[in-house]
């Protein structure tokens, strides 16, 4: 467009964060090597929080000086170790790609019929189609590496992992949403609560029949509850989104999406109840309590609980102390997708390396103001 005189300049802030070499790759005729921005605005969120910035697609962002991570280069392998990675979600794929680029032999085993883990599942929810780019970029790069092999529909138990005999094992088995109401505000299981979860909805399970009442209870405060509410509303359910927060999806204020999310839900007819905690689930309904007054209200219908996640670390418990094994991504600590990708990349960078944990300070530049 610039060459043809259509425009004088193309500004690409977030795309340049996701891939600083985007223009060079276009010029070289390598568009397939571009890490496309997924538009999650995590970079903006950390900036708005006055915290070191991160990028879901580019885990080296912000670590160029502190850790010496270059977005396009990585040091060669230090040994002939074979690495077995269990789980081909964002952490597992990124770890496999990084280790493969270093020259290690990598076997990536995935229990499901497709790679991608949570990004594949979440990308089918309303407005999250771009999440699939996290999977697609890494699979496209891994396909070129003859030393990385991916096996789908290959769930492994502790005995099989030990029998495999890899020199090192990384567990990237992800996390599962809780169904008992425990989250940021409620620290103990809600009486009677065995609710549906986002995992259930993504697996195709539904509360009763379309047209029935459903309360989506959000104590996660990011995007998941709102997209679950939108999905169910689009299928004809009468949806209420209840949250102990002061607004819907409060953390998305940092990603600059909150207003748009709430407006979209209201336009779809979703009822919104803020400052309400889930206090009990009973036959045919639930009870909510106002977080300020304690007043309760009864609601009919089913509950979808979007609160907290638990790491799927049973395999780690069965293997620790027997072989060299490490958890990465949501299996280690459930978090956002960017954190899982970062964990996978860090594992690949630091494998077989001696790292001084005190040798990676942040660069805090100080300026003197003239009076």
VOBA-1610 file (N, C-alpha, C; in pm, whole numbers, padded with zeros to 5 digits, always signed):
BEGIN
Unk+00082-00120+00000Unk+00000+00000+00000Unk+00086+00126+00000Unk+00196+00123+00075Unk+00287+00238+00077Unk+00352+00255-00060Unk+00398+00145-00119Unk+00463+00151-00249Unk+00369+00202-00358Unk+00241+00165-00346Unk+00142+00208-00446Unk+00087+00347-00416Unk+00131+00406-00305Unk+00088+00541-00275Unk-00049+00550-00212Unk-00104+00437-00169Unk-00236+00439-00106Unk-00229+00507+00031Unk-00125+00476+00107Unk-00104+00537+00238Unk+00041+00578+00251Unk+00069+00670+00343Unk+00206+00715+00367Unk+00274+00632+00475Unk+00197+00578+00567Unk+00255+00503+00677Unk+00151+00404+00730Unk+00198+00290+00777Unk+00112+00193+00844Unk+00160+00181+00988Unk+00074+00214+01081Unk+00108+00201+01222Unk+00065+00065+01274Unk+00154-00003+01343Unk+00122-00137+01394Unk+00185-00152+01532Unk+00116-00100+01633Unk+00172-00104+01768Unk+00170-00246+01825Unk+00050-00300+01846Unk+00040-00435+01903Unk+00100-00542+01811Unk+00076-00536+01679Unk+00142-00634+01591Unk+00294-00630+01600Unk+00351-00510+01626Unk+00497-00500+01638Unk+00546-00555+01771Unk+00459-00555+01872Unk+00494-00619+01998Unk+00493-00770+01982Unk+00389-00820+01916Unk+00378-00965+01894Unk+00491-01016+01806Unk+00533-00937+01710Unk+00644-00977+01622Unk+00719-00853+01576Unk+00829-00817+01645Unk+00907-00699+01606Unk+00966-00709+01465Unk+00974-00831+01412Unk+01032-00851+01279Unk+00925-00867+01172Unk+00804-00822+01201Unk+00694-00835+01106Unk+00726-00770+00971Unk+00773-00644+00965Unk+00804-00586+00834Unk+00912-00663+00759Unk+01015-00708+00832Unk+01124-00782+00767Unk+01075-00914+00710Unk+00984-00979+00780Unk+00931-01107+00731Unk+00843-01087+00609Unk+00767-00978+00608Unk+00688-00948+00488Unk+00780-00921+00370Unk+00883-00841+00392Unk+00977-00807+00285Unk+01048-00931+00232Unk+01076-01026+00322Unk+01147-01149+00282Unk+01053-01254+00225Unk+00924-01225+00218Unk+00828-01323+00166Unk+00804-01438+00260Unk+00804-01410+00392Unk+00784-01514+00492Unk+00665-01483+00582Unk+00548-01458+00527Unk+00432-01424+00611Unk+00393-01536+00707Unk+00424-01661+00671Unk+00388-01774+00757Unk+00468-01775+00887Unk+00577-01699+00893Unk+00660-01694+01013Unk+00621-01581+01108Unk+00519-01505+01072Unk+00477-01392+01155Unk+00393-01442+01273Unk+00428-01395+01392Unk+00346-01421+01510Unk+00236-01315+01513Unk+00117-01353+01472Unk+00008-01256+01462Unk-00047-01218+01600Unk-00066-01090+01620Unk-00133-01041+01740Unk-00272-01100+01749Unk-00314-01140+01869Unk-00448-01196+01886Unk-00547-01094+01941Unk-00500-00971+01967Unk-00590-00866+02013Unk-00639-00880+02155Unk-00567-00954+02239Unk-00614-00975+02376Unk-00589-00855+02467Unk-00500-00765+02424Unk-00468-00643+02500Unk-00402-00670+02634Unk-00341-00786+02650Unk-00265-00812+02773Unk-00149-00714+02785Unk-00091-00676+02672Unk+00017-00577+02673Unk-00031-00445+02733Unk-00151-00403+02692Unk-00208-00280+02746Unk-00241-00294+02894Unk-00288-00413+02933Unk-00326-00435+03073Unk-00209-00414+03167Unk-00095-00476+03135Unk+00020-00462+03224Unk+00070-00318+03225Unk+00062-00251+03111Unk+00100-00110+03107Unk+00007-00028+03196Unk-00123-00055+03190Unk-00219+00017+03273Unk-00204-00016+03421Unk-00147-00132+03450Unk-00121-00171+03588Unk+00015-00123+03637Unk+00089-00053+03549Unk+00225-00007+03581Unk+00315-00125+03616Unk+00295-00235+03545Unk+00375-00356+03566Unk+00453-00387+03439Unk+00559-00468+03448Unk+00634-00506+03328Unk+00542-00568+03224Unk+00550-00519+03103Unk+00455-00560+03000Unk+00483-00702+02951Unk+00377-00768+02906Unk+00384-00903+02852Unk+00304-00910+02723Unk+00331-01014+02644Unk+00258-01038+02520Unk+00226-01187+02511Unk+00102-01220+02477Unk+00063-01360+02468Unk+00141-01432+02359Unk+00157-01370+02245Unk+00223-01435+02132Unk+00375-01428+02140Unk+00429-01324+02201Unk+00574-01305+02205Unk+00622-01306+02350Unk+00661-01422+02402Unk+00702-01431+02542Unk+00834-01361+02573Unk+00910-01322+02470Unk+01037-01252+02494Unk+01015-01103+02521Unk+00894-01055+02495Unk+00864-00913+02511Unk+00888-00871+02656Unk+00973-00770+02676Unk+01005-00723+02810Unk+01123-00795+02873Unk+01173-00901+02808Unk+01285-00977+02864Unk+01410-00965+02777Unk+01408-00875+02680Unk+01523-00861+02590Unk+01648-00818+02666Unk+01633-00720+02755Unk+01748-00673+02832Unk+01768-00756+02957Unk+01661-00781+03031Unk+01672-00845+03162Unk+01727-00986+03153Unk+01676-01066+03059Unk+01719-01205+03046Unk+01800-01230+02920Unk+01808-01131+02833Unk+01882-01149+02708Unk+01808-01236+02607Unk+01676-01236+02614Unk+01595-01317+02522Unk+01572-01240+02392Unk+01614-01297+02282Unk+01589-01239+02150Unk+01467-01309+02090Unk+01374-01234+02030Unk+01251-01298+01979Unk+01272-01396+01864Unk+01389-01390+01798Unk+01410-01476+01681Unk+01524-01576+01698Unk+01602-01562+01802Unk+01716-01653+01820Unk+01713-01715+01959Unk+01772-01834+01969Unk+01778-01907+02095Unk+01905-01992+02093Unk+01968-02010+02207Unk+02096-02079+02213Unk+02083-02226+02176Unk+02186-02285+02116Unk+02180-02428+02081Unk+02181-02516+02205Unk+02149-02642+02185Unk+02136-02736+02297Unk+02268-02757+02369Unk+02256-02793+02497Unk+02373-02817+02581Unk+02401-02966+02600Unk+02310-03052+02554Unk+02327-03196+02573Unk+02247-03270+02466Unk+02251-03401+02472Unk+02172-03484+02381Unk+02046-03537+02449Unk+01997-03465+02546Unk+01879-03509+02621Unk+01756-03518+02532Unk+01672-03616+02563Unk+01540-03628+02501Unk+01436-03578+02601Unk+01345-03495+02553Unk+01245-03434+02641Unk+01106-03482+02601Unk+01031-03530+02699Unk+00891-03568+02679Unk+00803-03461+02741Unk+00715-03403+02660Unk+00622-03302+02708Unk+00481-03359+02702Unk+00412-03357+02814Unk+00275-03408+02821Unk+00179-03289+02817Unk+00103-03278+02709Unk+00008-03169+02695Unk+00049-03070+02589Unk-00033-03058+02484Unk+00000-02970+02371Unk-00086-02844+02373Unk-00100-02784+02492Unk-00165-02654+02503Unk-00064-02544+02478Unk-00095-02420+02515Unk-00003-02310+02488Unk+00135-02327+02551Unk+00142-02378+02674Unk+00271-02399+02739Unk+00348-02513+02673Unk+00281-02625+02648Unk+00347-02739+02588Unk+00396-02712+02447Unk+00314-02644+02367Unk+00355-02611+02230Unk+00474-02517+02229Unk+00471-02414+02315Unk+00581-02319+02318Unk+00709-02386+02368Unk+00699-02472+02467Unk+00817-02544+02516Unk+00874-02634+02407Unk+00788-02705+02336Unk+00833-02794+02229Unk+00900-02715+02118Unk+00843-02600+02083Unk+00902-02518+01976Unk+01039-02466+02017Unk+01050-02412+02139Unk+01177-02360+02184Unk+01285-02466+02194Unk+01251-02580+02253Unk+01347-02690+02264Unk+01384-02744+02127Unk+01286-02752+02038Unk+01314-02799+01903Unk+01409-02708+01829Unk+01391-02577+01844Unk+01482-02482+01780Unk+01623-02494+01836Unk+01633-02531+01962Unk+01765-02548+02022Unk+01833-02675+01974Unk+01756-02769+01919Unk+01813-02892+01866Unk+01786-03016+01947Unk+01707-03005+02053Unk+01675-03123+02134Unk+01573-03211+02062Unk+01577-03340+02094Unk+01473-03432+02048Unk+01355-03420+02143Unk+01239-03387+02088Unk+01121-03358+02169Unk+01005-03446+02126Unk+00939-03507+02223Unk+00817-03582+02197Unk+00705-03511+02273Unk+00601-03471+02200Unk+00488-03399+02257Unk+00365-03487+02251Unk+00315-03529+02367Unk+00200-03620+02375Unk+00077-03543+02421Unk-00031-03552+02343Unk-00156-03483+02372Unk-00270-03583+02383Unk-00347-03574+02492Unk-00455-03670+02515Unk-00573-03650+02421Unk-00597-03526+02381Unk-00714-03498+02296Unk-00684-03523+02149Unk-00789-03510+02069Unk-00779-03537+01926Unk-00714-03421+01851Unk-00701-03306+01917Unk-00639-03190+01853Unk-00543-03123+01950Unk-00444-03056+01895Unk-00350-02979+01976Unk-00411-02843+02008Unk-00351-02774+02104Unk-00396-02640+02137Unk-00446-02623+02278Unk-00494-02731+02340Unk-00542-02720+02477Unk-00651-02616+02492Unk-00636-02529+02589Unk-00740-02431+02620Unk-00763-02333+02506Unk-00658-02300+02428Unk-00680-02202+02321Unk-00767-02259+02210Unk-00757-02389+02185Unk-00844-02451+02085Unk-00988-02450+02133Unk-01009-02483+02259Unk-01145-02491+02314Unk-01206-02351+02327Unk-01130-02258+02380Unk-01183-02124+02400Unk-01206-02050+02269Unk-01130-02083+02166Unk-01143-02012+02038Unk-01278-02037+01972Unk-01353-02135+02020Unk-01486-02163+01965Unk-01595-02083+02036Unk-01559-02011+02140Unk-01655-01928+02212Unk-01668-01792+02143Unk-01777-01720+02167Unk-01799-01593+02098Unk-01685-01493+02116Unk-01637-01440+02006Unk-01537-01335+02009Unk-01395-01378+02034Unk-01370-01508+02049Unk-01235-01555+02083Unk-01169-01633+01971Unk-01215-01617+01849Unk-01160-01693+01738Unk-01010-01671+01721Unk-00963-01549+01750Unk-00821-01518+01731Unk-00731-01594+01827Unk-00789-01648+01936Unk-00708-01727+02031Unk-00639-01843+01958Unk-00701-01894+01852Unk-00646-02008+01779Unk-00511-01976+01716Unk-00480-01847+01699Unk-00350-01810+01641Unk-00234-01855+01730Unk-00258-01861+01861Unk-00154-01908+01953Unk-00115-02051+01916Unk-00214-02133+01885Unk-00190-02272+01843Unk-00133-02279+01702Unk-00196-02208+01610Unk-00163-02223+01468Unk-00020-02181+01438Unk+00026-02071+01498Unk+00164-02028+01473Unk+00263-02133+01519Unk+00243-02185+01638Unk+00338-02282+01693Unk+00335-02415+01619Unk+00217-02460+01582Unk+00210-02583+01503Unk+00278-02566+01368Unk+00258-02450+01306Unk+00321-02425+01177Unk+00472-02426+01184Unk+00527-02372+01293Unk+00672-02372+01311Unk+00725-02510+01347Unk+00652-02582+01430Unk+00695-02715+01472Unk+00697-02812+01356Unk+00604-02796+01262Unk+00598-02887+01147Unk+00728-02890+01068Unk+00808-02785+01077Unk+00935-02779+01003Unk+01050-02843+01079Unk+01026-02881+01202Unk+01133-02935+01286Unk+01123-03087+01290Unk+01218-03153+01228Unk+01215-03300+01223Unk+01245-03363+01358Unk+01300-03286+01451Unk+01336-03339+01583Unk+01223-03324+01685Unk+01107-03272+01642Unk+00991-03260+01730Unk+00877-03343+01673Unk+00827-03437+01754Unk+00717-03523+01710Unk+00596-03503+01801Unk+00479-03488+01739Unk+00355-03469+01814Unk+00267-03593+01798Unk+00219-03644+01910Unk+00129-03760+01910Unk-00003-03720+01974Unk-00109-03716+01893Unk-00242-03683+01942Unk-00313-03808+01993Unk-00418-03789+02071Unk-00492-03900+02131Unk-00397-03998+02200Unk-00304-03942+02274Unk-00199-04023+02337Unk-00186-03988+02485Unk-00291-04015+02559Unk-00286-03992+02704Unk-00190-04091+02768Unk-00110-04043+02863Unk-00010-04127+02927Unk-00029-04124+03078Unk-00017-04243+03141Unk-00019-04248+03286Unk+00125-04252+03338Unk+00140-04255+03470Unk+00273-04248+03530Unk+00361-04364+03486Unk+00305-04483+03480Unk+00383-04598+03439Unk+00434-04586+03297Unk+00350-04536+03207Unk+00390-04520+03068Unk+00497-04413+03053Unk+00485-04306+03131Unk+00586-04200+03126Unk+00721-04254+03171Unk+00722-04329+03280Unk+00847-04386+03328Unk+00905-04486+03229Unk+00818-04567+03171Unk+00863-04667+03075Unk+00920-04602+02950Unk+00870-04485+02915Unk+00918-04416+02795Unk+01067-04386+02805Unk+01111-04347+02924Unk+01254-04331+02947Unk+01316-04202+02897Unk+01239-04095+02886Unk+01295-03966+02845Unk+01389-03913+02953Unk+01486-03833+02912Unk+01580-03776+03008Unk+01513-03670+03097Unk+01413-03604+03043Unk+01340-03503+03119Unk+01194-03502+03075Unk+01107-03470+03169Unk+00963-03467+03141Unk+00907-03333+03187Unk+00830-03270+03100Unk+00759-03147+03135Unk+00609-03175+03127Unk+00538-03141+03233Unk+00394-03162+03236Unk+00323-03030+03209Unk+00248-03027+03099Unk+00171-02909+03060Unk+00026-02951+03044Unk-00027-03013+03148Unk-00160-03076+03141Unk-00274-02981+03173Unk-00244-02853+03198Unk-00349-02754+03211Unk-00420-02754+03345Unk-00540-02697+03344Unk-00619-02683+03467Unk-00767-02702+03434Unk-00845-02726+03539Unk-00990-02744+03524Unk-01063-02641+03610Unk-01175-02592+03560Unk-01257-02499+03636Unk-01326-02571+03752Unk-01331-02506+03867Unk-01398-02560+03984Unk-01549-02553+03965Unk-01621-02646+04028Unk-01767-02646+04018Unk-01836-02620+04152Unk-01756-02581+04253Unk-01813-02567+04388Unk-01829-02423+04434Unk-01806-02326+04344Unk-01825-02186+04380Unk-01706-02117+04442Unk-01601-02191+04475Unk-01483-02131+04536Unk-01411-02043+04434Unk-01384-01918+04475Unk-01316-01825+04386Unk-01246-01716+04463Unk-01243-01597+04407Unk-01174-01486+04472Unk-01246-01439+04598Unk-01379-01440+04594Unk-01456-01387+04707Unk-01498-01495+04805Unk-01530-01613+04754Unk-01578-01723+04838Unk-01467-01827+04852Unk-01422-01850+04974Unk-01306-01936+04997Unk-01342-02078+05038Unk-01471-02105+05057Unk-01514-02239+05093Unk-01627-02281+04999Unk-01642-02411+04973Unk-01747-02457+04881Unk-01885-02405+04921Unk-01961-02364+04821Unk-02097-02314+04843Unk-02188-02434+04869Unk-02270-02430+04974Unk-02359-02543+05004Unk-02445-02583+04884Unk-02440-02711+04852Unk-02522-02766+04744Unk-02471-02739+04605Unk-02356-02672+04593Unk-02310-02630+04460Unk-02231-02740+04390Unk-02288-02795+04287Unk-02218-02881+04192Unk-02257-02831+04053Unk-02211-02711+04024Unk-02257-02638+03906Unk-02187-02686+03779Unk-02245-02647+03667Unk-02174-02660+03541Unk-02060-02559+03540Unk-01958-02586+03462Unk-01842-02499+03452Unk-01816-02463+03306Unk-01725-02368+03280Unk-01688-02342+03142Unk-01638-02466+03069Unk-01569-02556+03139Unk-01525-02681+03075Unk-01645-02761+03027Unk-01750-02767+03107Unk-01871-02839+03067Unk-01934-02775+02944Unk-01945-02643+02944Unk-02005-02573+02830Unk-01922-02596+02705Unk-01790-02590+02717Unk-01704-02612+02600Unk-01709-02757+02553Unk-01745-02848+02643Unk-01761-02989+02606Unk-01898-03019+02548Unk-01984-02918+02541Unk-02116-02936+02481Unk-02229-02961+02578Unk-02200-02964+02708Unk-02307-02984+02807Unk-02386-02855+02823Unk-02516-02870+02851Unk-02602-02754+02864Unk-02697-02770+02983Unk-02739-02658+03044Unk-02835-02663+03154Unk-02978-02674+03102Unk-03039-02789+03119Unk-03178-02811+03080Unk-03200-02777+02932Unk-03312-02710+02902Unk-03348-02680+02764Unk-03335-02530+02737Unk-03307-02493+02611Unk-03309-02350+02576Unk-03442-02288+02616Unk-03434-02166+02667Unk-03553-02099+02718Unk-03560-02101+02868Unk-03488-02193+02931Unk-03486-02199+03077Unk-03390-02095+03133Unk-03403-02069+03263Unk-03322-01967+03329Unk-03186-02023+03369Unk-03082-01944+03347Unk-02945-01982+03384Unk-02877-01861+03447Unk-02812-01883+03560Unk-02730-01778+03621Unk-02583-01814+03601Unk-02511-01728+03533Unk-02366-01743+03520Unk-02304-01664+03635Unk-02238-01735+03726Unk-02180-01670+03843Unk-02032-01645+03818Unk-01992-01518+03820Unk-01856-01479+03784Unk-01779-01431+03906Unk-01686-01513+03953Unk-01591-01470+04055Unk-01449-01484+04002Unk-01438-01484+03869Unk-01309-01487+03799Unk-01271-01346+03754Unk-01371-01273+03705Unk-01360-01130+03674Unk-01280-01098+03548Unk-01249-01200+03467Unk-01186-01171+03337Unk-01291-01195+03230Unk-01255-01252+03117Unk-01347-01259+03003Unk-01439-01381+03002Unk-01405-01488+03074Unk-01472-01616+03053Unk-01622-01612+03084Unk-01661-01553+03195Unk-01803-01552+03231Unk-01887-01479+03127Unk-01834-01369+03074Unk-01911-01292+02977Unk-01929-01367+02847Unk-01828-01441+02801Unk-01845-01514+02675Unk-01934-01638+02695Unk-01930-01698+02814Unk-02023-01808+02843Unk-02166-01755+02846Unk-02187-01640+02909Unk-02320-01579+02912Unk-02368-01547+02771Unk-02278-01494+02689Unk-02315-01462+02550Unk-02350-01588+02472Unk-02271-01694+02492Unk-02297-01819+02422Unk-02436-01874+02457Unk-02467-01877+02585Unk-02596-01931+02629Unk-02712-01842+02585Unk-02693-01711+02591Unk-02798-01619+02547Unk-02827-01637+02398Unk-02722-01659+02319Unk-02741-01678+02175Unk-02814-01808+02144Unk-02813-01902+02239Unk-02882-02030+02221Unk-03025-02027+02276Unk-03067-01912+02327Unk-03205-01899+02371Unk-03229-01910+02520Unk-03125-01925+02600Unk-03143-01931+02745Unk-03171-01791+02801Unk-03243-01785+02911Unk-03266-01660+02984Unk-03153-01646+03085Unk-03058-01559+03052Unk-02931-01556+03124Unk-02922-01437+03219Unk-02877-01466+03340Unk-02838-01363+03436Unk-02690-01381+03466Unk-02616-01272+03463Unk-02475-01277+03503Unk-02464-01208+03638Unk-02429-01286+03740Unk-02414-01233+03875Unk-02267-01234+03914Unk-02224-01130+03983Unk-02084-01120+04023Unk-02072-01041+04153Unk-01979-01077+04241Unk-01955-00996+04360Unk-01883-00865+04329Unk-01834-00852+04207Unk-01764-00731+04167Unk-01857-00613+04147Unk-01796-00496+04129Unk-01874-00374+04110Unk-01921-00358+03966Unk-01863-00439+03876Unk-01905-00436+03736Unk-01876-00572+03675Unk-01924-00594+03556Unk-01900-00718+03484Unk-01754-00722+03438Unk-01691-00839+03451Unk-01556-00861+03397Unk-01462-00747+03435Unk-01449-00721+03564Unk-01377-00602+03611Unk-01232-00596+03565Unk-01165-00713+03551Unk-01024-00708+03510Unk-01008-00657+03367Unk-01115-00667+03288Unk-01106-00619+03150Unk-01106-00467+03142Unk-01120-00399+03256Unk-01097-00255+03255Unk-00953-00226+03216Unk-00862-00314+03256Unk-00721-00295+03221Unk-00694-00324+03074Unk-00771-00415+03016Unk-00754-00445+02873Unk-00842-00356+02786Unk-00909-00259+02847Unk-00989-00157+02777Unk-01111-00217+02708Unk-01164-00327+02764Unk-01276-00396+02701Unk-01404-00394+02784Unk-01396-00354+02910Unk-01507-00375+03002Unk-01637-00311+02953Unk-01630-00187+02913Unk-01751-00116+02870Unk-01816-00186+02752Unk-01735-00231+02657Unk-01789-00297+02538Unk-01852-00432+02573Unk-01790-00503+02667Unk-01843-00633+02709Unk-01980-00615+02774Unk-01989-00522+02868Unk-02115-00502+02939Unk-02225-00454+02844Unk-02190-00364+02754Unk-02289-00314+02658Unk-02341-00426+02569Unk-02250-00513+02525Unk-02290-00624+02439Unk-02386-00718+02512Unk-02356-00749+02637Unk-02444-00838+02714Unk-02582-00776+02733Unk-02585-00649+02765Unk-02714-00582+02784Unk-02795-00581+02655Unk-02728-00558+02544Unk-02798-00558+02415Unk-02852-00696+02379Unk-02792-00801+02436Unk-02839-00937+02411Unk-02948-00979+02510Unk-02982-00890+02602Unk-03087-00921+02698Unk-03040-00994+02822Unk-02909-00997+02847Unk-02856-01061+02967Unk-02879-00969+03087Unk-02940-01022+03192Unk-02958-00945+03315Unk-02828-00946+03393Unk-02791-00832+03449Unk-02665-00821+03521Unk-02692-00784+03666Unk-02635-00862+03758Unk-02644-00836+03901Unk-02503-00822+03957Unk-02464-00702+03996Unk-02333-00681+04057Unk-02346-00683+04209Unk-02232-00696+04276Unk-02226-00701+04424Unk-02314-00811+04481Unk-02316-00926+04417Unk-02393-01039+04468Unk-02307-01165+04468Unk-02301-01231+04583Unk-02228-01357+04598Unk-02325-01474+04595Unk-02274-01586+04546Unk-02351-01710+04548Unk-02345-01767+04690Unk-02462-01783+04754Unk-02462-01831+04893Unk-02512-01973+04907Unk-02594-02020+04812Unk-02643-02159+04818Unk-02703-02198+04684Unk-02695-02328+04656Unk-02761-02384+04538Unk-02857-02490+04587Unk-02983-02479+04546Unk-03086-02571+04591Unk-03157-02629+04471Unk-03243-02725+04494Unk-03317-02789+04385Unk-03396-02686+04307Unk-03364-02674+04180Unk-03439-02583+04094Unk-03401-02437+04104Unk-03298-02404+04182Unk-03262-02263+04192Unk-03139-02238+04276Unk-03119-02111+04310Unk-03000-02070+04385Unk-03034-01948+04468Unk-02943-01916+04560Unk-02961-01799+04645Unk-02838-01710+04631Unk-02863-01581+04611Unk-02757-01482+04602Unk-02767-01387+04719Unk-02652-01340+04769Unk-02651-01246+04881Unk-02580-01118+04840Unk-02641-01005+04872Unk-02579-00876+04845Unk-02453-00861+04930Unk-02341-00825+04869Unk-02214-00820+04940Unk-02207-00704+05039Unk-02296-00606+05027Unk-02295-00491+05117Unk-02396-00505+05230Unk-02517-00547+05196Unk-02625-00553+05296Unk-02652-00691+05351Unk-02609-00794+05277Unk-02638-00930+05318Unk-02776-00978+05278Unk-02856-00889+05221Unk-02990-00928+05177Unk-02980-01036+05070Unk-03069-01133+05076Unk-03065-01244+04982Unk-03181-01237+04884Unk-03160-01300+04770Unk-03267-01314+04672Unk-03258-01452+04609Unk-03374-01509+04583Unk-03382-01641+04523Unk-03390-01627+04371Unk-03323-01718+04301Unk-03327-01721+04155Unk-03359-01863+04111Unk-03444-01874+04012Unk-03476-02006+03959Unk-03372-02046+03855Unk-03367-02175+03824Unk-03284-02223+03715Unk-03151-02281+03757Unk-03065-02299+03657Unk-02935-02364+03675Unk-02825-02261+03701Unk-02708-02313+03738Unk-02592-02229+03766Unk-02474-02276+03682Unk-02404-02179+03622Unk-02273-02205+03562Unk-02172-02128+03646Unk-02080-02199+03708Unk-01983-02138+03799Unk-01854-02105+03724Unk-01820-01976+03722Unk-01695-01930+03661Unk-01616-01861+03771Unk-01538-01939+03844Unk-01475-01886+03965Unk-01323-01903+03963Unk-01276-02022+03989Unk-01132-02047+03995Unk-01102-02180+03926Unk-00974-02203+03900Unk-00933-02328+03835Unk-00833-02403+03924Unk-00834-02534+03907Unk-00741-02621+03980Unk-00645-02685+03881Unk-00515-02686+03912Unk-00419-02749+03820Unk-00443-02899+03808Unk-00425-02950+03688Unk-00434-03094+03667Unk-00295-03153+03692Unk-00265-03176+03816Unk-00129-03217+03854Unk-00122-03356+03915Unk-00225-03439+03890Unk-00222-03574+03946Unk-00103-03654+03892Unk-00071-03633+03766Unk+00042-03704+03706Unk+00173-03662+03771Unk+00184-03534+03803Unk+00304-03486+03872Unk+00318-03552+04008Unk+00208-03561+04082Unk+00212-03624+04214Unk+00257-03769+04205Unk+00219-03836+04096Unk+00256-03977+04080Unk+00400-03995+04034Unk+00460-03889+03977Unk+00594-03902+03919Unk+00704-03837+04003Unk+00670-03739+04085Unk+00774-03664+04156Unk+00855-03757+04246Unk+00984-03734+04245Unk+01075-03817+04322Unk+01121-03942+04251Unk+01058-03973+04137Unk+01094-04094+04062Unk+01173-04063+03935Unk+01139-03951+03870Unk+01208-03911+03748Unk+01225-03759+03750Unk+01300-03707+03653Unk+01315-03563+03638Unk+01188-03508+03573Unk+01107-03437+03651Unk+00978-03390+03600Unk+00952-03248+03652Unk+00891-03167+03566Unk+00859-03029+03603Unk+00724-02991+03545Unk+00649-02912+03622Unk+00520-02861+03574Unk+00540-02724+03510Unk+00467-02699+03401Unk+00471-02569+03336Unk+00329-02526+03300Unk+00310-02396+03284Unk+00179-02345+03243Unk+00074-02359+03351Unk-00051-02377+03310Unk-00162-02385+03405Unk-00150-02505+03498Unk-00078-02606+03458Unk-00055-02722+03545Unk+00023-02682+03669Unk+00108-02582+03655Unk+00186-02532+03769Unk+00109-02426+03846Unk+00049-02332+03774Unk-00031-02227+03836Unk-00128-02169+03736Unk-00258-02200+03750Unk-00357-02150+03655Unk-00353-01998+03642Unk-00346-01951+03519Unk-00334-01807+03496Unk-00385-01775+03356Unk-00345-01661+03303Unk-00386-01623+03168Unk-00301-01696+03065Unk-00344-01693+02940Unk-00273-01764+02834Unk-00131-01713+02819Unk-00113-01582+02832Unk+00020-01523+02818Unk+00118-01584+02919Unk+00071-01610+03040Unk+00157-01669+03143Unk+00195-01812+03106Unk+00102-01887+03048Unk+00132-02025+03008Unk+00236-02027+02897Unk+00222-01939+02798Unk+00320-01932+02690Unk+00456-01892+02745Unk+00458-01796+02836Unk+00583-01752+02898Unk+00651-01867+02972Unk+00573-01943+03048Unk+00628-02056+03122Unk+00690-02159+03028Unk+00620-02188+02919Unk+00674-02283+02822Unk+00802-02235+02760Unk+00806-02107+02727Unk+00927-02050+02666Unk+01043-02048+02764Unk+01015-02012+02887Unk+01120-02009+02988Unk+01177-02149+03012Unk+01089-02248+03014Unk+01137-02385+03031Unk+01234-02422+02919Unk+01199-02386+02795Unk+01285-02419+02681Unk+01418-02344+02689Unk+01415-02218+02727Unk+01537-02137+02735Unk+01631-02187+02844Unk+01573-02226+02958Unk+01655-02257+03075Unk+01688-02405+03088Unk+01638-02487+02996Unk+01667-02630+03003Unk+01817-02654+02988Unk+01873-02733+03078Unk+02016-02765+03078Unk+02105-02644+03107Unk+02047-02536+03154Unk+02126-02416+03180Unk+02128-02386+03329Unk+02236-02325+03375Unk+02245-02281+03513Unk+02202-02135+03520Unk+02094-02110+03592Unk+02036-01977+03599Unk+02055-01919+03738Unk+02108-01798+03744Unk+02120-01726+03870Unk+01992-01645+03892Unk+01907-01686+03987Unk+01779-01616+04005Unk+01796-01471+04047Unk+01913-01435+04102Unk+01938-01297+04143Unk+02004-01216+04034Unk+02031-01281+03921Unk+02103-01212+03814Unk+02015-01155+03706Unk+01886-01144+03735Unk+01794-01092+03633Unk+01709-00979+03690Unk+01773-00869+03731Unk+01695-00758+03787Unk+01624-00680+03677Unk+01522-00606+03716Unk+01458-00514+03622Unk+01541-00387+03612Unk+01540-00326+03496Unk+01612-00202+03473Unk+01522-00086+03517Unk+01549-00032+03634Unk+01469+00078+03686Unk+01545+00209+03664Unk+01513+00274+03555Unk+01582+00398+03520Unk+01529+00513+03606Unk+01619+00589+03664Unk+01581+00702+03748Unk+01623+00833+03679Unk+01535+00928+03683Unk+01563+01058+03623Unk+01558+01166+03731Unk+01647+01262+03719Unk+01646+01376+03810Unk+01568+01490+03747Unk+01472+01541+03820Unk+01391+01652+03771Unk+01457+01784+03810Unk+01470+01872+03713Unk+01530+02003+03738Unk+01424+02099+03792Unk+01457+02167+03900Unk+01362+02263+03959Unk+01388+02402+03900
//
